[in-house]
Amino acid sequence: MLRITELSFNIEGRPLFEAASATIPTGHKVGLIGRNGAGKTTLFKLIRGELALEGGTITLPARARIGGVAQEVPGNEVSLLDTVLAADTERNALLAEAETATDPARISEVQTRLADIDAWSAEARASSILRGLGFDAEEQLMPCSAFSGGWRMRVALAAVLFAQPDYLLLDEPTNYLDLEGALWLENYLIKYPHTVLIISHDRELLNRAVGAILHLEDRKLTYYSGNYDQFARQRAAQRAVLTAAAKKQDARRAHLQSFVDRFKAKASKAKQAQSRVKMLEKMETIRAPEDAARTVFSFPEPEELSPPIISIENGSVGYGDTVVLNRLNLRIDQDDRIALLGKNGQGKSTLSKLLSGRLDAMGGKTTQSSKLRIGFFAQHQVDELRIEETPLQHLLRERPAEGQAKLRARLAGFGLGAAQAETEVGRLSGGQKARLSLLLATLPAPHLLILDEPTNHLDIESREALVEALTAYSGAVILVSHDMHLLSMVADRLWLVQDGTVRPYEEDLETYRKMLLQSDTPARSKEKDKPKESAAKPSRDQILALRAEVRKCEDRVKKLNEMGDKLAKKLADPTLYDERKDELVVWQKKYAELREALDRAEGLWMTALEKLEKAEA
């Protein structure tokens, strides 16, 4: 087992660990969590021996192999498959020795060991891991130099998974994976035969793939059995007990102090008053848990536009003469929350560029509101920030007419306080850079916000704040994310990008997850690929989610009806029919589009009600 005993460590005079202790049982899968900057990555470096201990000990079993993804693989001419196979150093050494050994006894030992480690199926296992992380058979034979840094990080991850170290240390591995890759990794870790310690802010991963949580807070480590949801419940219960005990002690202290203040001057009560003074001095203070500064996002609210804000009829899009997506018949209203599903390379980024105006349509009819403003956030934009400038300087360039006080307030609304506002971007954390990029994307109060992997580098508290902000936001949202929790809490429509087109996905995210995991199973029949309806009674959480969906649909219908009433009043104006006939045509078209949207919204509402009634039956 892994033992951490009385660990102490400082960085630039700032203590990260003070007498921190924890024990990780062999074979357990543990999620390491804590706020950004708490010291999680530093702990991994200490375990691997990359940093020298300042106090305490870290002990591991003798000859235990520790593996992790420290950096991407080099861009050399070695194929992806050979790069992954090279990670198993014992197999490579034995195969080399098998070619040169002459002693019959040693040859026998080598062959026995090769059989023990299943060396002959290694290529198939390596290929399966690469396929799960998004590389097809043809790509696996291509050199590493043919792929960008993010894809080479996937190769590095594949290599360490193939090597199967006794202690697998993964630091935010889903940050460079798409949804499909993240789901495959989750399923792989569940079956991993050795100890896993994973830094992650992905709630679904922490709920499904780990059986314990190691919490880093206030420079201490605390081990909790159970997944993240169980940890959250235990923490809430502990905080409630501490808060109640602190209140009770405060009342007791006030009562004793009141007696002292009242009777200390009376000779007859002086002894009792002095006794209570001593009781107050000996009383060990119970401190109520302090609530950390709550992370928030404050999105500016756009004005309301008539639906649809974007409409595409029989559209096509691509690059040069190559069509990537065609037969596009899409409509987006201002209250839509749409998640884009589909494997990497199917065209999600191409669709995002089309909707954001970064790529022109090759064919079909595209219409959008003349007043439409679009905000776009992609992970690469974080890397494009000017590292020599401060966040305040970034905003001053975008809003030179606004006063500094207002710009500082905008930064504070995204968790960037006075200190961060004046700090060069190059010295900010990954999460702080992501918040700044998100602020810049939402600065013009967009009617449509397109978010491509917005949660990378955000801790769990920041992700929850983003969910709340998107839920309250009155503009449309298009989401591409590997974070299933974010998608399930925000999206109310799913679009599947597949086979060169985009179509609505009528099932839910859990069905999509099962479909992806089944598709990774070899020798499957078509019948097995079909999602089966579960006979089990829906859980309380599932019923609550269905009720929330019903409320969303009901609110949408109500909002569309209100808009319809406003348009009906405009159409009741007699001057439209006599003096403003050109304007009449425009309003009649808008009214027809709104009725169409209302019919669709009512259909979704009825479907949601039927699902809820079936679940509650």
C-alpha positions in Angstrom: 0.0 0.0 0.0 0.9 3.6 -0.4 1.6 5.4 2.9 2.0 9.2 3.3 3.1 10.1 6.8 3.4 13.5 8.3 4.2 15.1 4.9 5.4 18.7 4.9 6.3 20.7 1.8 6.5 24.3 0.8 6.8 26.1 -2.6 8.3 29.6 -2.6 7.6 29.9 1.1 4.0 28.9 0.7 3.1 25.7 2.7 1.2 23.1 0.6 1.3 20.3 3.1 1.7 20.4 6.9 1.9 17.0 8.7 -0.4 15.5 6.1 -1.0 11.7 6.3 -3.0 9.2 4.3 -3.0 5.5 3.4 -4.0 4.2 -0.1 -4.8 0.4 0.1 -3.3 -1.7 -2.7 -5.6 -2.1 -5.7 -7.9 0.7 -4.8 -9.0 3.4 -7.3 -8.9 6.8 -5.6 -9.8 10.3 -6.8 -7.5 13.1 -5.6 -9.5 16.3 -5.4 -9.0 19.9 -4.1 -9.2 23.4 -5.3 -6.9 24.7 -8.1 -3.5 25.4 -6.6 -3.9 23.3 -3.5 -1.0 21.1 -4.4 -2.4 18.0 -6.1 0.1 17.9 -8.9 2.9 18.5 -6.5 1.8 15.5 -4.4 2.1 13.3 -7.6 5.7 14.7 -8.1 6.5 13.8 -4.5 5.2 10.3 -4.9 7.2 9.8 -8.1 10.3 11.2 -6.4 10.6 14.1 -8.7 10.7 16.5 -5.7 12.6 16.0 -2.5 10.6 15.7 0.7 11.0 18.4 3.3 9.4 16.5 6.1 7.6 13.2 6.6 7.8 10.0 4.5 6.1 8.4 1.5 6.5 4.6 1.3 5.6 2.2 -1.4 6.0 -1.6 -1.8 9.4 -2.8 -2.9 9.9 -2.8 -6.6 6.5 -1.2 -7.2 6.3 0.4 -10.7 4.8 4.0 -10.8 3.5 5.3 -14.1 1.9 8.5 -15.2 1.6 10.9 -18.2 4.3 13.4 -17.5 4.5 14.9 -21.1 3.4 14.2 -24.6 5.4 11.7 -26.7 8.0 13.3 -29.1 7.0 14.0 -32.7 9.3 11.3 -34.2 8.9 8.9 -37.1 8.0 5.9 -34.8 4.5 4.7 -35.4 1.8 5.1 -32.7 1.5 1.3 -32.3 5.3 0.9 -31.8 5.4 3.8 -29.4 2.8 2.2 -27.2 4.4 -1.3 -27.4 7.8 0.3 -26.4 6.3 1.3 -23.1 6.4 -2.3 -21.8 10.2 -2.3 -21.2 10.2 -5.9 -19.7 8.5 -7.3 -22.8 10.9 -5.5 -25.1 14.0 -6.7 -23.1 12.7 -10.3 -23.0 12.0 -10.3 -26.8 15.5 -9.0 -27.5 17.1 -11.6 -25.2 15.0 -14.4 -26.8 16.8 -13.5 -30.1 20.3 -13.9 -28.7 20.1 -16.3 -25.8 21.9 -19.7 -26.2 21.6 -21.3 -22.8 18.7 -23.7 -22.9 17.7 -23.0 -19.3 17.6 -19.3 -19.8 15.7 -19.7 -23.1 13.1 -21.6 -21.2 12.9 -19.0 -18.5 12.5 -16.2 -21.0 9.8 -18.0 -22.9 7.9 -18.8 -19.7 8.0 -15.2 -18.6 6.9 -14.0 -22.0 3.9 -16.3 -21.7 3.2 -15.1 -18.1 3.0 -11.5 -19.2 0.9 -12.4 -22.2 3.5 -10.9 -24.5 2.1 -12.4 -27.7 -1.2 -10.6 -27.4 0.5 -7.3 -26.7 0.0 -5.8 -30.1 -3.7 -6.5 -30.0 -4.0 -4.9 -26.5 -2.0 -1.9 -27.6 -4.2 -1.5 -30.7 -7.4 -1.8 -28.6 -6.2 1.0 -26.2 -5.3 3.3 -29.1 -8.7 2.6 -30.7 -10.4 3.5 -27.5 -8.6 6.8 -27.4 -9.7 7.7 -30.9 -7.1 6.2 -33.3 -8.3 3.9 -36.1 -6.2 1.1 -37.5 -4.7 3.2 -40.3 -3.7 6.0 -37.9 -2.0 3.6 -35.5 0.6 2.9 -38.2 1.3 6.5 -38.9 4.3 8.3 -37.3 3.9 10.4 -34.1 5.1 13.4 -36.1 1.9 13.3 -38.1 -0.2 14.3 -35.0 -0.6 17.6 -33.0 0.4 17.9 -29.4 -3.1 17.1 -28.0 -3.2 13.9 -30.0 0.3 12.9 -28.9 -0.9 13.4 -25.3 -3.4 10.6 -26.1 -0.6 8.4 -27.3 1.3 9.1 -24.1 -1.8 8.1 -22.1 -2.2 4.9 -24.2 1.5 4.0 -23.5 1.2 4.3 -19.7 -2.1 2.3 -19.8 -0.5 -0.4 -21.8 2.5 -0.6 -19.5 0.1 -1.3 -16.6 2.2 0.1 -13.7 1.4 -1.0 -10.2 0.6 2.6 -9.3 -1.1 4.5 -12.1 -1.1 8.3 -11.4 -3.2 10.3 -13.8 -3.4 14.1 -13.7 -6.6 15.4 -15.4 -6.4 12.8 -18.2 -9.7 13.8 -19.8 -8.5 17.4 -20.5 -7.2 16.2 -23.9 -10.0 13.7 -24.6 -13.4 14.1 -26.2 -16.6 12.7 -24.7 -16.1 9.4 -26.4 -12.5 9.0 -25.3 -13.4 10.1 -21.7 -16.2 7.5 -21.5 -13.8 4.8 -22.8 -11.2 5.8 -20.2 -13.7 5.7 -17.5 -14.7 2.1 -18.4 -11.1 1.1 -18.8 -10.1 2.4 -15.3 -13.0 0.5 -13.7 -11.4 -2.8 -14.9 -7.7 -1.7 -14.3 -6.1 -4.4 -12.2 -3.8 -2.2 -10.0 -3.9 0.9 -7.9 -5.1 4.1 -9.5 -4.7 7.6 -8.2 -6.4 10.2 -10.4 -6.6 14.0 -10.2 -9.9 15.0 -11.8 -12.7 17.5 -11.6 -15.0 15.4 -13.7 -17.9 14.3 -11.4 -19.1 11.5 -13.6 -15.6 10.0 -13.7 -15.2 10.3 -10.0 -18.6 8.7 -9.5 -18.1 5.8 -11.8 -14.4 4.9 -11.9 -13.2 5.4 -8.3 -14.1 3.9 -5.0 -12.6 6.4 -2.7 -11.8 10.1 -2.5 -8.6 11.7 -1.2 -9.4 15.3 -0.3 -6.6 17.9 -0.1 -7.8 20.9 2.0 -6.1 23.2 4.4 -2.7 21.5 3.7 -4.1 18.2 5.0 -5.2 14.9 3.3 -8.4 13.1 4.3 -9.4 9.7 2.9 -13.1 9.0 2.3 -14.5 5.7 1.2 -17.1 5.9 -1.6 -17.4 7.9 -4.8 -17.7 11.7 -5.2 -21.4 11.9 -4.4 -20.9 9.9 -1.2 -17.9 12.2 -0.3 -20.1 15.3 -0.9 -22.8 13.9 1.4 -20.2 13.0 4.1 -18.6 16.4 3.9 -22.0 18.2 4.2 -22.9 16.1 7.2 -19.6 16.9 8.9 -20.0 20.6 8.3 -23.5 20.5 9.7 -22.3 18.8 12.9 -19.4 21.2 13.3 -21.6 24.2 12.7 -24.1 23.0 15.3 -21.4 22.3 17.8 -19.9 25.8 17.3 -23.2 27.5 17.8 -23.8 25.5 21.0 -20.4 26.4 22.3 -20.9 30.1 21.4 -24.2 30.0 23.4 -22.4 28.3 26.4 -19.6 30.8 26.2 -22.0 33.7 26.1 -23.9 32.3 29.2 -20.6 32.0 31.2 -19.4 35.4 30.2 -22.8 36.9 31.2 -22.4 35.4 34.7 -18.9 36.7 35.0 -19.8 40.2 33.9 -22.8 40.3 36.2 -21.3 39.0 39.5 -17.5 39.6 39.3 -17.9 42.7 41.4 -20.0 41.0 44.1 -18.0 39.5 47.0 -20.5 36.8 47.6 -20.3 35.6 44.0 -16.6 36.3 43.3 -15.5 32.7 43.7 -18.2 31.4 41.3 -17.3 34.2 38.8 -13.6 33.3 39.0 -14.4 29.6 38.4 -16.3 30.5 35.3 -13.4 32.6 34.0 -11.2 29.5 34.3 -13.8 27.5 32.5 -13.8 30.0 29.6 -10.0 29.9 29.4 -9.9 26.1 29.3 -12.7 25.8 26.7 -11.2 24.6 23.4 -12.8 26.6 20.6 -14.8 24.7 18.1 -14.5 26.6 14.8 -17.4 26.5 12.4 -16.3 25.5 8.9 -15.6 28.6 6.9 -17.4 28.8 3.5 -14.8 29.3 0.8 -15.3 32.3 -1.5 -18.0 31.0 -3.8 -17.1 30.8 -7.5 -19.6 32.6 -9.7 -19.9 33.5 -13.4 -21.9 36.6 -14.3 -23.0 36.4 -18.0 -24.4 39.7 -19.4 -28.0 39.3 -20.6 -28.8 39.8 -24.3 -32.0 41.4 -25.6 -34.6 39.0 -26.9 -34.7 38.2 -30.6 -37.6 36.7 -32.6 -37.2 33.0 -33.4 -35.4 31.5 -35.1 -32.0 33.1 -34.5 -30.4 30.8 -37.0 -32.0 28.6 -39.7 -30.2 26.3 -42.2 -32.1 24.5 -45.0 -30.3 21.7 -47.0 -27.0 23.2 -46.0 -23.5 21.9 -46.6 -20.1 23.0 -45.3 -16.5 21.9 -45.6 -13.0 23.0 -46.6 -11.9 23.9 -50.1 -13.7 21.4 -52.4 -14.2 18.8 -49.6 -17.7 18.6 -48.1 -17.6 17.6 -44.5 -21.3 18.0 -43.6 -24.3 18.1 -45.9 -28.1 17.7 -45.7 -28.1 20.2 -42.9 -31.6 21.2 -41.8 -31.2 23.0 -38.5 -33.0 25.6 -36.5 -31.8 27.4 -33.3 -34.0 29.4 -31.1 -32.7 31.8 -28.4 -33.7 29.5 -25.5 -32.1 26.3 -27.0 -29.6 24.3 -25.0 -28.0 21.9 -27.5 -25.2 19.4 -26.9 -23.2 18.2 -29.9 -22.5 14.4 -29.8 -20.3 12.4 -32.2 -16.9 10.8 -32.4 -13.9 12.9 -33.1 -13.4 13.8 -36.7 -17.1 13.5 -37.6 -17.5 17.3 -37.9 -18.4 18.8 -34.5 -15.8 21.6 -34.8 -16.8 22.2 -38.5 -20.4 22.7 -37.4 -19.3 25.0 -34.6 -17.3 27.1 -37.1 -20.3 27.3 -39.4 -22.7 28.4 -36.7 -20.2 30.9 -35.3 -19.6 32.5 -38.8 -15.9 31.3 -38.9 -16.7 29.1 -41.9 -19.0 29.9 -44.8 -21.7 27.5 -46.0 -20.9 25.8 -49.3 -24.5 25.3 -50.2 -28.1 25.5 -49.1 -29.9 28.5 -47.4 -28.7 30.0 -44.2 -30.6 32.8 -42.5 -30.0 34.5 -39.2 -31.2 37.5 -37.2 -29.6 40.7 -38.4 -28.9 41.7 -34.7 -27.5 38.3 -33.8 -24.3 38.4 -31.7 -22.4 35.1 -31.2 -19.9 34.3 -28.5 -17.3 31.5 -29.2 -15.1 29.7 -26.6 -12.6 27.0 -27.6 -9.8 25.6 -25.6 -7.2 26.9 -28.1 -8.3 30.4 -27.3 -6.9 30.0 -23.8 -3.5 29.4 -25.3 -3.9 32.5 -27.6 -4.2 35.0 -24.7 -1.4 37.5 -24.5 0.8 36.2 -21.7 2.7 39.5 -21.2 -0.6 41.4 -20.6 -2.8 41.4 -17.5 -6.5 40.5 -17.6 -7.4 44.2 -17.1 -5.3 45.1 -20.2 -7.2 42.4 -22.2 -10.5 44.1 -21.3 -9.2 47.6 -21.9 -8.4 46.6 -25.4 -11.9 45.3 -26.0 -13.7 48.0 -24.0 -11.5 51.1 -24.1 -14.5 53.4 -23.3 -15.5 51.7 -20.1 -14.0 52.8 -16.8 -11.6 50.6 -15.0 -14.0 50.2 -12.1 -16.6 48.6 -14.4 -14.0 46.4 -16.0 -12.7 45.2 -12.6 -16.3 44.4 -11.7 -16.6 42.3 -14.8 -13.4 40.4 -13.9 -14.6 39.9 -10.4 -17.8 38.4 -11.9 -15.7 35.6 -13.3 -13.7 34.9 -10.2 -10.7 37.2 -11.1 -10.2 39.5 -8.1 -8.1 42.6 -7.7 -4.8 40.6 -7.4 -5.5 38.5 -10.6 -6.6 41.6 -12.5 -3.1 43.1 -12.3 -1.2 39.8 -12.8 0.4 38.9 -16.1 -1.6 36.2 -17.8 1.5 34.0 -18.1 1.5 33.7 -14.3 -2.1 32.8 -13.9 -3.3 29.2 -13.3 -5.0 27.3 -16.1 -8.4 27.8 -14.5 -7.9 31.5 -14.2 -6.9 31.7 -17.9 -10.0 29.7 -18.8 -12.2 32.2 -16.9 -10.7 35.1 -18.6 -11.3 33.5 -22.1 -14.9 32.8 -21.1 -15.3 36.4 -20.0 -14.0 37.7 -23.3 -16.3 35.3 -25.2 -19.4 36.6 -23.3 -18.4 40.3 -23.2 -20.7 41.4 -26.0 -23.8 39.7 -24.4 -24.1 37.2 -27.2 -27.5 35.7 -28.2 -25.8 32.5 -29.0 -22.9 31.1 -27.0 -20.8 28.2 -28.5 -18.6 26.5 -26.0 -16.0 23.9 -27.0 -14.7 22.0 -23.9 -15.3 24.9 -21.5 -14.5 23.0 -18.3 -10.9 22.1 -19.0 -8.7 23.4 -16.1 -11.8 24.4 -14.1 -12.2 22.8 -10.6 -15.5 21.3 -9.4 -16.7 24.5 -7.8 -16.1 26.5 -11.0 -17.8 23.8 -13.1 -20.9 24.0 -10.8 -20.8 27.8 -11.1 -20.7 27.4 -14.9 -23.8 25.1 -14.8 -25.7 27.7 -12.8 -24.7 30.6 -15.1 -25.7 28.7 -18.2 -29.0 27.6 -16.7 -29.8 31.2 -15.9 -28.5 32.6 -19.2 -31.2 33.8 -21.6 -29.2 33.2 -24.8 -28.9 30.0 -26.8 -26.0 27.6 -25.9 -24.2 25.0 -28.1 -22.0 22.7 -26.0 -19.2 20.4 -27.0 -17.8 18.7 -23.8 -16.4 15.5 -22.4 -18.1 16.5 -19.0 -21.2 14.3 -18.9 -22.4 16.2 -15.7 -22.3 19.5 -17.5 -24.1 18.1 -20.5 -26.8 16.5 -18.4 -27.4 19.6 -16.3 -27.5 22.1 -19.1 -28.5 20.5 -22.4 -32.2 19.9 -23.2 -31.5 18.9 -26.9 -29.0 16.5 -28.3 -27.6 16.7 -31.9 -25.6 13.7 -33.2 -22.9 14.6 -35.8 -22.3 11.4 -37.7 -22.0 10.1 -41.2 -21.6 13.5 -42.8 -24.7 15.1 -41.4 -26.4 16.3 -38.2 -29.6 15.0 -36.8 -31.5 15.1 -33.5 -30.6 12.3 -31.1 -33.9 11.2 -29.5 -32.4 9.1 -26.7 -30.8 10.4 -23.5 -27.1 10.8 -22.6 -27.0 7.5 -20.6 -28.2 5.6 -23.7 -25.6 7.3 -25.8 -22.9 6.4 -23.2 -24.0 2.7 -23.3 -24.1 2.8 -27.1 -20.5 4.0 -27.2 -19.2 1.4 -24.7 -21.0 -1.4 -26.6 -19.5 -0.2 -29.9 -16.1 -0.8 -28.3 -16.9 -4.4 -27.7 -15.6 -6.7 -30.5 -17.6 -9.3 -32.3 -20.9 -7.7 -31.4 -24.1 -8.4 -33.3 -26.5 -5.7 -34.5 -29.0 -6.9 -32.1 -26.7 -6.3 -29.2 -26.0 -2.8 -30.4 -29.6 -1.8 -29.8 -30.1 0.0 -26.5 -32.5 -2.0 -24.3 -35.0 -0.5 -22.1 -34.2 -1.1 -18.5 -36.8 -2.9 -16.5 -35.5 -1.5 -13.3 -37.5 1.3 -11.5 -36.1 4.7 -12.3 -34.0 6.2 -9.4 -35.0 9.3 -7.5 -32.3 11.3 -9.3 -33.7 10.2 -12.7 -37.2 11.2 -11.7 -36.0 14.6 -10.5 -34.2 15.0 -13.8 -37.4 14.2 -15.7 -39.3 16.7 -13.6 -36.7 19.4 -14.3 -37.1 18.6 -18.0 -40.9 19.0 -17.8 -40.4 22.4 -16.1 -38.0 23.5 -18.8 -40.4 22.5 -21.5 -43.3 24.2 -19.7 -41.3 27.4 -19.3 -40.4 27.3 -23.0 -44.0 27.0 -24.1 -45.0 29.8 -21.7 -42.3 32.1 -23.1 -43.3 31.3 -26.7 -47.0 32.0 -25.9 -46.0 35.4 -24.4 -44.0 36.2 -27.5 -47.0 35.1 -29.6 -49.3 37.4 -27.7 -46.9 40.3 -28.4 -46.8 39.5 -32.1 -50.6 39.1 -32.3 -51.0 42.7 -30.9 -48.7 44.0 -33.5 -50.7 42.2 -36.2 -53.9 43.7 -34.8 -52.7 47.2 -35.7 -55.0 48.4 -38.6 -52.2 50.6 -40.1 -50.2 47.5 -41.0 -52.8 46.5 -43.5 -53.2 50.0 -45.0 -50.0 52.0 -44.8 -47.3 49.5 -43.9 -48.0 46.4 -46.0 -44.2 45.6 -46.5 -43.8 45.5 -42.7 -47.0 43.3 -42.5 -45.3 40.6 -44.5 -42.3 40.5 -42.2 -44.5 40.2 -39.0 -46.7 37.6 -40.6 -43.6 35.5 -41.4 -42.3 35.9 -37.9 -45.6 34.9 -36.5 -45.7 31.7 -38.6 -42.2 30.8 -37.5 -43.2 31.4 -33.9 -46.2 29.1 -34.3 -43.9 26.4 -35.7 -41.6 26.8 -32.8 -44.5 26.6 -30.4 -45.8 23.4 -32.0 -42.4 21.8 -31.6 -42.1 23.0 -28.0 -45.5 21.6 -27.1 -44.5 18.3 -28.7 -41.3 18.2 -26.5 -43.4 19.1 -23.5 -45.9 16.3 -24.1 -43.0 13.8 -24.6 -41.4 14.9 -21.4 -44.7 14.5 -19.5 -45.2 11.0 -20.9 -41.7 10.0 -19.8 -42.3 11.4 -16.3 -45.7 9.7 -15.9 -44.2 6.4 -17.0 -41.3 6.8 -14.5 -43.6 7.6 -11.6 -46.1 4.9 -12.4 
